[in-house]
Amino acid sequence: MRVLVTGAAGFLGSHLCDRLIAEGHHVVGADNFFTGDERNIAHLRDRREFEFIRHDIVEPLYVDVDWIFNLACPASPVHYQSNPVKTVKTSVLGTLHMLGIAKRTKARILQASTSEVYGDPHVHPQPETYLGNVNTIGPRACYDEGKRVAETLMMDYHREHKIDTRIIRIFNTYGPRMAVGDGRVISNFIVQALQDKPLTVYGTGAQTRCFCYVDDMIEGIVGLMKYAGTDAHEPVNVGGTDERSMNEIVTCLGEILGRKLRVDSRPLPGDDPERRRPDCTRARERLHWGPRAELLDGLRRTVEYFRTVL
């Protein structure tokens, strides 16, 4: 296959490029380096199976491909709130441009959506049928609503133009190649701990998330793209199912580092969900997918990565 990966220099995008090349595909990577890092794809630059285009998908792109993985969009609050209008444009105009390529070339396209489409959920765990509880005018809406519109576009192109679409709702993912200052809880905690700083815990620290190691997430993304069922266009949750509080993550990192970690308590940001855990029944039944990495093992590997980066 000739495959386009947008956001190719990002955390997930670069791991996905590695996986696709290992499977024998030719990968065209596109990224504007707003949050991506050239070092994440430096090892691919001399590979014949990889070509790179520096491009912002807010502008049209003309390539001929068989598959499209649309991962381009800042995914951490620090980044997507720094330029909220651009974040919305990336999700809406960028997805429209990728769907335009899919329509012209008859390519299969996968949209990287997010657990944020559920907002601060009233249903727990969250199945794909849950319509969510999102504040459309809040500080996170640029990302949450942008991804919801991207899903709408995917479904409308599927219904109107018979485009072969896939929608994956990605829950919290962690692992090597996360950005040092991206503001997500795992990277924040690890960087602060390695620099012997207190860990920033918002609210009481009792709010929960489920964390998925990056290798497991890539397995789910590729599995959904390959899935051939008649229901392949329906959204699929992919994420960890081991629900942990922020306080528990602090404890786990302390165990890995062999010392008690200090905590700096801050007020809980607006619209920050209290609990989040995916119902992964669809992923399990359709893709035969489930997370394999244990949290402590994944955290150890991530800590070692950040040691080398810092």
C-alpha positions in Angstrom: 0.0 0.0 0.0 0.9 3.6 -0.5 -0.1 5.3 2.8 -0.5 8.9 3.9 0.0 9.6 7.6 -0.7 13.2 8.7 0.9 14.3 11.9 3.7 11.9 11.0 6.3 13.5 13.3 4.0 13.4 16.3 3.9 11.0 19.2 1.4 8.5 17.7 2.1 9.4 14.1 5.8 8.5 14.2 5.1 5.1 15.9 2.4 4.4 13.2 5.0 5.2 10.4 7.4 2.7 12.0 4.7 0.0 12.1 3.5 0.6 8.5 7.0 0.5 7.1 7.7 -2.7 9.1 4.7 -4.2 7.3 6.1 -3.3 3.9 4.0 -0.3 3.0 5.3 2.9 1.4 4.6 5.8 3.8 4.1 9.5 2.9 4.4 11.5 6.1 3.0 15.0 6.4 3.5 17.3 9.3 3.9 21.1 9.9 5.9 20.6 13.1 3.5 22.7 15.2 3.6 20.0 17.9 5.5 17.2 16.0 9.3 16.8 16.4 11.7 16.1 13.6 13.7 13.8 15.9 10.7 11.4 16.0 11.2 10.6 12.3 14.9 11.2 11.9 15.6 7.4 11.7 13.2 7.1 8.8 14.6 9.9 6.6 17.0 7.6 4.6 14.5 4.8 4.2 13.3 4.3 0.6 9.9 3.4 1.9 9.4 6.8 3.5 9.0 10.2 2.1 8.2 13.4 4.0 6.2 16.5 3.1 6.3 19.5 5.4 2.7 20.6 5.1 -0.2 22.1 7.1 -3.4 20.2 6.3 -5.4 23.4 6.8 -4.2 23.9 3.2 -5.1 21.4 0.4 -2.7 18.5 -0.3 -2.5 16.6 -3.6 -1.2 13.0 -3.3 -2.2 9.6 -4.7 -2.5 7.0 -1.9 -4.4 3.8 -1.0 -4.9 4.6 2.8 -5.0 7.8 4.8 -4.4 8.0 8.5 -5.5 11.5 9.6 -3.7 12.1 12.9 -2.8 15.7 12.5 -4.0 17.9 15.4 -2.5 19.1 18.7 -3.8 16.7 21.4 -2.8 18.2 24.7 -4.5 21.2 26.3 -1.3 23.2 26.5 -0.9 23.1 22.7 -4.5 23.1 21.4 -5.5 26.0 23.7 -2.5 28.1 22.6 -4.1 28.6 19.2 -7.7 27.5 19.5 -8.9 28.8 16.2 -6.1 26.9 14.4 -7.0 23.8 16.3 -10.6 24.0 15.0 -9.3 24.6 11.5 -7.0 21.6 11.7 -9.9 19.3 12.7 -12.5 20.7 10.3 -10.6 22.0 7.2 -7.9 19.4 7.6 -10.4 16.5 7.7 -12.3 18.0 4.7 -9.0 18.1 2.7 -8.2 14.5 3.6 -11.7 13.4 2.7 -11.2 15.2 -0.6 -8.1 13.0 -1.3 -10.1 9.9 -0.3 -12.9 10.8 -2.7 -10.6 11.5 -5.6 -8.4 8.5 -5.2 -10.9 6.1 -3.6 -8.6 5.7 -0.6 -9.7 4.2 2.7 -9.4 6.9 5.4 -9.1 6.7 9.2 -9.8 9.7 11.4 -8.1 9.9 14.7 -10.9 11.0 17.0 -10.7 11.2 20.8 -12.3 10.4 24.1 -12.9 14.1 24.4 -16.0 13.8 22.2 -17.7 12.4 25.4 -16.8 15.6 27.4 -17.4 15.2 31.2 -19.5 12.0 30.9 -22.6 11.2 32.7 -22.3 7.6 31.6 -19.5 5.3 32.9 -17.8 3.6 31.2 -18.4 5.3 27.9 -19.7 3.2 25.0 -19.6 4.5 21.4 -23.4 5.0 21.5 -23.1 7.7 24.3 -23.6 11.1 22.8 -21.5 12.9 25.3 -21.6 16.0 27.6 -19.5 18.6 26.0 -19.4 22.4 26.8 -19.5 23.9 23.3 -18.2 27.3 24.5 -15.6 26.2 27.1 -11.8 26.4 26.9 -11.5 22.8 25.6 -14.2 23.1 23.0 -11.8 24.0 20.2 -10.5 20.4 20.4 -13.6 18.6 21.6 -16.0 20.2 19.1 -13.4 20.1 16.3 -13.1 16.4 16.7 -16.9 16.0 16.9 -17.3 17.9 13.6 -14.5 15.7 12.0 -16.6 12.6 12.9 -19.7 14.3 11.3 -17.8 14.9 8.1 -16.5 11.3 8.0 -20.0 10.0 8.4 -21.5 12.4 5.8 -18.8 11.5 3.2 -19.5 7.9 3.9 -23.2 8.2 3.4 -23.2 10.7 0.5 -20.1 9.7 -1.4 -19.6 6.0 -0.2 -16.2 6.8 1.1 -14.6 3.9 3.0 -14.2 5.6 6.4 -13.0 4.6 9.8 -13.3 6.5 13.1 -11.2 5.6 16.1 -11.8 7.3 19.5 -8.4 7.3 21.2 -8.3 7.4 25.0 -5.3 8.6 27.0 -2.1 7.1 25.5 1.5 7.3 26.8 4.9 6.1 25.9 8.2 7.1 24.3 8.2 10.2 22.0 5.7 12.1 24.1 6.8 15.7 24.1 8.5 17.0 27.2 6.2 20.0 27.6 3.0 18.8 26.2 1.0 19.2 29.4 -0.4 15.7 29.6 -0.4 14.0 33.0 2.1 11.1 32.4 4.7 13.3 30.7 4.2 16.1 33.2 4.6 13.8 36.2 7.6 12.0 34.8 9.5 15.1 33.7 8.8 16.8 37.1 9.9 13.7 39.0 13.1 13.4 37.0 13.9 17.0 37.6 13.2 16.6 41.4 10.2 19.0 41.3 6.9 18.5 43.0 4.3 16.9 40.7 1.4 19.1 39.7 -1.9 17.5 40.8 -5.1 19.3 39.9 -8.1 19.1 42.3 -7.9 16.4 44.9 -6.2 14.0 42.5 -9.1 11.6 42.8 -10.1 12.1 39.2 -9.5 9.0 37.1 -8.3 8.1 33.6 -7.4 4.8 31.9 -3.9 4.8 30.2 -3.0 2.8 27.1 0.6 2.1 26.2 1.5 3.4 22.7 2.3 -0.1 21.2 -1.2 -1.2 22.1 -2.8 1.9 20.6 -0.9 1.5 17.3 -2.2 -2.1 17.2 -5.7 -0.8 17.6 -5.3 1.9 14.9 -3.9 -0.5 12.3 -6.4 -3.2 13.3 -9.4 -0.8 12.6 -7.9 0.2 9.3 -7.7 -3.4 8.2 -11.1 -4.4 9.5 -13.4 -5.3 6.7 -16.8 -5.6 8.3 -19.9 -3.8 6.9 -20.0 -1.8 10.2 -16.4 -0.6 9.8 -17.5 3.0 9.4 -18.9 3.1 13.0 -16.7 4.7 15.7 -14.6 2.4 17.8 -13.2 3.2 21.3 -9.6 2.1 21.8 -7.9 2.7 25.2 -6.9 1.2 28.5 -9.5 -0.2 30.8 -7.4 -0.1 34.1 -9.0 3.0 35.7 -6.5 4.8 37.9 -6.7 8.1 39.9 -4.0 10.8 39.5 -2.9 10.0 43.1 -2.4 6.4 42.1 -0.2 7.4 39.2 2.0 9.5 41.6 2.3 6.4 43.8 3.3 4.2 40.8 6.0 6.6 39.7 7.3 6.8 43.2 7.6 3.0 43.3 9.5 3.0 39.9 11.9 5.8 41.0 12.3 4.4 44.5 11.4 7.5 46.5 8.4 9.4 47.8 7.4 12.1 45.4 6.3 15.6 46.4 2.9 17.0 45.2 1.9 20.6 44.3 -1.9 20.8 44.4 -3.6 23.2 42.0 -7.3 24.0 41.3 -9.1 21.7 38.8 -9.2 23.3 35.3 -12.6 24.0 33.8 -14.5 21.2 32.1 -11.9 18.7 33.2 -13.7 15.3 33.4 -13.9 13.6 36.8 -13.9 10.1 35.4 -13.2 8.5 32.1 -13.0 4.8 31.0 -13.8 3.4 27.6 -16.2 0.6 26.9 -14.0 -1.4 24.5 -16.6 -4.1 23.6 -16.5 -3.1 19.9 -12.7 -3.2 19.8 -12.7 -6.6 21.5 -15.4 -8.2 19.4 -14.6 -6.7 16.0 -10.9 -6.2 16.1 -10.0 -8.9 18.7 -8.1 -6.1 20.4 -7.3 -5.5 24.0 -4.5 -3.7 25.9 -1.6 -5.9 26.8 1.0 -3.7 28.5 0.8 -3.4 32.3 0.8 0.1 33.6 4.0 -0.3 35.7 5.9 -1.8 32.7 4.8 0.9 30.4 5.6 3.6 32.8 9.1 2.2 33.3 9.8 2.3 29.6 8.4 5.8 29.4 10.6 6.9 32.3 13.7 5.5 30.6 12.8 7.4 27.4 12.5 10.7 29.3 15.8 10.1 31.1 17.6 10.1 27.7 15.7 13.1 26.4 16.4 15.2 29.5 
